[in-house]
Amino acid sequence: MTDVAGVEVARLSLVPPVYVTRAMAALRTAEPVPTTGLDALLAAGDAFASGAVGGLGVREYEHLVSRTSGVPLTVVRRYQGKRLHWCAGARSREWRRLHVSALGSRATC
């Protein structure tokens, strides 16, 4: 995988189609994420926002996403913040009540 300048940033491998099919089927029938799972997801987001994951801090990650996707950096930053805000909102009981009932058992964060 290369960035917009043609510099290699990652190497991808293939997985067997049967694995993808089974994994997607399991995700489609999964129950909503329990509150403890949302707490863990939010804690991971907080850790990423204040530290480094895989050697990348938030700014380096945003630049990498922008370089590999071609999406302007300002757009990447705007949606990075929205994603953390959305997951934080998923912790509230009212949010879960509204979204889980609207999406059924496929609602996840």
Stockholm file with secondary structure:
# STOCKHOLM 1.0

chainA/1-109         MTDVAGVEVARLSLVPPVYVTRAMAALRTAEPVPTTGLDALLAAGDAFASGAVGGLGVREYEHLVSRTSGVPLTVVRRYQGKRLHWCAGARSREWRRLHVSALGSRATC
#=GR chainA/1-109 SS CBCTTSCBCCCCCCCCHHHHHHHHHHHHHCCCCCHHHHHHHHHHHHHHHHSEETTEEHHHHHHHHHHHHCCCHHHHHHHHHHHHHHHHHTTSHHHHHHHHHHHGGGCCC
#=GC SS_cons         CBCTTSCBCCCCCCCCHHHHHHHHHHHHHCCCCCHHHHHHHHHHHHHHHHSEETTEEHHHHHHHHHHHHCCCHHHHHHHHHHHHHHHHHTTSHHHHHHHHHHHGGGCCC
//
